[in-house]
């Protein structure tokens, strides 16, 4: 950790209220959407949809799985921005709707609570065991937002949540089978890598406001290296885990992952590492769909 924390930025000025009620509602709706972290929420939901289809869910089972994951992701995203409100204001984050005054804190709190309430019956609709597994994953996301992001185990909620996602998909099938260990391990490693990559653009602001998770303690360059190693190990687990010979696509995925990790490691700042991880996650998903359908 650095010897001296950066000075906090001036607070973001709260924008004035719009001139018309319709404009105010539209602006608040856009702010609410932005506050849910739409890109990662959509990515995880699409991953759940692909897993549900790959393991053999019918339309109803797939719809339940996707709806539960979407509700859980919305609740985690909104609770994250609400929990970070004071830090985002202190860090001067005009890109954060709450800090910029685009949407009211009470609206985000209510949205997070409603999404969480919806997530419970949607998760349990997949079955008691499957529902309990998914709610554990969602609880890990909330634990990260409320406490663990400021500790050395900040990576753990990501690993738990991603690692349990394949289990939620398979446990909703008849007989409630668990997924193979290599699949859960690969997903957990990918989640941990996503955490390291996701915090890279905000490390300085995090340190200035007291958020000292493991990536912040390591610093941007070391955190980038760890993110790359985790993602590469995840790809190796997903490629080599299934029985049988490694396919040409599997070898190509490993090669592309290794090259991407090397290129991204030279630019440890900005959103590039996180976007690269999301792109590799999409490539991993294509491989999984092909493997699980065989």
N, C-alpha and C positions, 0 to 999 in steps of 0.2 A: 504494500500500500504506500502511496506517496506520503511524504513527511507532512505536507500541509494541504488541507482541503481547499478546493477552489472557492473563491468568493461567490456567494449566491448572486444570480442575476436579478435585475429589478423585476418586480412583479408584473405580470401581463395585465395591462389595463382592461377592465371589463368593458365590453362594447355596449354602446347605448341601445336601448330597446328600439325595434323597428317601428316605422311610422304607422303601419296598419296591422290589425290582428292576423290577417291571412299571411302576410309576410313573416310575422312572428312565429306562427305555427309551422310554416315551411322551413324557416331557419332552425327552429328547435328540432324538427324531425330530422333534418340533415345532421345536426349536431349529435342527436341521439344515435343515429346510424354510425357516425364516425367514431363515437365513444365506445362502441362494442368491439373494436379491433376487427373490422370486417374482413381483412385479407386472411389473417390466420384462422379466424372463425370459419370462413368459407372453405379454406384449404382442409381443415380437419373434418368438416362435414362432408366434403367430397371424398376424402379418404374413407370415411365411414360408409358412404354409399358404395364405393368400389369394393370394399371388403364384404359388405352385405351381399352384393351381387355375386362376388367370387365364391363365397362359401355356400351359396345355394339358397338364399332366402327368396321366397316368393314376393309378390308385390306388397302384401300387407306387412310381412316381416321386415322387408327393406324400408318401407315407409316409417314403421315404428322406430327402427334403428336410427334412421336419418333424422327424424323429428326429435328424438331424445338427445342425440348428439348436438343438433343445432341449438336446442334450448339450453343445454349445458354450456355450450360455447358462448352463447349470448350472456348468460348469467356471469360467467367468469370474466368475459371482456368488460362488461359494464361495471362489475365490482372492482376490477383492476383500476379503471379510470377514476372511480369514486374514491377508492382508498388512496390514490396518488394525487388527489386534488391539491392539497397544500404544498406537496413537493413540486408538482408541475408549475404552480404559480410562483414558487420561490425560484425555480430554475428558468423562468421566462419561456414557457412553451406555448407559443401562439397556435401550434398545430394541434393542441389538445382542446377539444370543444369545451370541457368544463373550465379549464384554466382561462380560456379566452372569453368565457361568458356566453357562449353560443347556446348552451342548454343549461337548465337549472340543476343543481345537485340533487334536489328532491326527485326530479324526473328520472335521473339515472338510477337513484336508489330504488325507486319503485319498479323500474324496468328490470333491474337485476333480481329483485325479489320475485316478481311475477314470472320471469324466465326460470328461476330456480324452482318455484312451485309447480310450474308446468313440467319441468324435467322429471320430477319424482314419479307421477303416474305414467308418463311416457316411458321412462326407463323400466318400471315394474311391469308394463304391458308386454315386455319381451320375456318375462319370466322372473321369478323371485331371485334366482342366483345371478342371472344376467343383469337384472336391475340393480342388485346390490353392488356388483362389480362396477357398473357405470357410475353409480352415485359415489362410489369410492374415488373414481377418477375425477369426478367433478369436485368432490371435497378436497382433493389434492390441489386443484387449481385455486380454490378459495383460500386454502392454507398458504399457498404461495403469495397470493395478493395481500393477505392480512398480516403475515409474519415472516414466512420462510424466505422471501426474496431478499431479506436483509441479513441472511445468515450464510454460513459456509456450505449449507446443504440446499442452496437455492435451486440446484439442478434436480434434486430428488422428486419434487412434484411433477416436473415435466416427464421424467423417466417413468414414474408410476402411471401417470395419465395416459401417455402414449402406449406404454406396455400393456395396459389393460384394454385398450381399444379393440384389438383383435379378439380378445376374450369376450367382450360384449357382443361382438358379431357372431361368434360361434356358439356361445352359450344360449342364444335365443333360438337355436335350431332344435328339432326333436331329439331328445336324449341329452341335451345340454352338454355337448362335448367341449373340452378345453382345446385351444389351439396348440399346435406344436411349440415346444420351447424356443426353437430358433426364431419363430415368428414374433413371439413376445419379446425376446431379447433384441432382435433387430429393431422393433418398433421403439423399445425403451431407449436404445442407443441413439436412434434418430431424434427422439424427443429431447434428450439431454443435449445433443448437438444443436438442435434448434434453439434451446435456451441460451447457450453461449453465443450463437450468432445473432440472436434477437436483441441482446442487450448492448452489443458493440457500439451502435451509434449514440447511446445514452450514457456511456460509462462516466464521462466527466460530470454530467448533470447529476447522475446517481451519487457519485462520491461527494459532490457539493451539498447534497441533501440527506446524506446519511444512509444511503442504500449501498451496503457492502456485501453483496452476494459473492459467490466464488469467482465469477468472471471479473468483477470489479477488483477483487483482491489480487488477481493474477495480472491485470493490465490488458490493454487492447491486443497487443501482439501475441502474448501467451494465450489469451482467451481464444483468439483466432486459430491458433495452432491446435488447441484442445478441441474446438468445434470441428475442425477438419478431420482430426483423428477419429472422433466419435462418429461422424457421418461416414467416413471410409470403413470403419469397423462395422457399422450398421449394414452397409451395402454388402460387405463380405459375408455377414451372417445370413442375409436374405438370399444371397447367391449360392453359397455353399451349404446352407442348412437343409434344403429338401433332398430327398434321396434321388439317386440317379446322376447322370452326367450334367455338368454345367453347360447351359445352352450358349449359343453365340451371343444372344442378347445379354446374358449374364456377364460374360467376359467383357463385352462392350460397355456395360454399365459400370463395372469396376474400373475400367480404363478411363471412362469419362469422369467418374467421381474423383479418381486420383488426380487427373489433370485439373479439374475444377478446383479442388482443394489447394493445389499448388499455386494456381493463378490468384485465387481469392486471398491466400495468405500474404500476398504482396500488397494488398490494400485492406488492412484491418479496420478501416473506418467506413462510415456510411451504412447504407442499407444493402449493399451488394452481398455481403456474406449471408444475410438472412434470406434474401431473394434466391441466392444460389442453393441454399439448403431446401427451400420450398420447391425449386425446380427438380432437384435430385429426389425429393420425396415423391414427386409426381412420377418420375422415371421408376423409382422403386415400386410404386403402386402398380404400374403396368406389368412389371415382372411378377408381382404377387398374384395379380389377377390371372395371368397365364399359368402360373404354377398351381394355384389352388383349384383351377378348373380342370386340370389334367386328371 
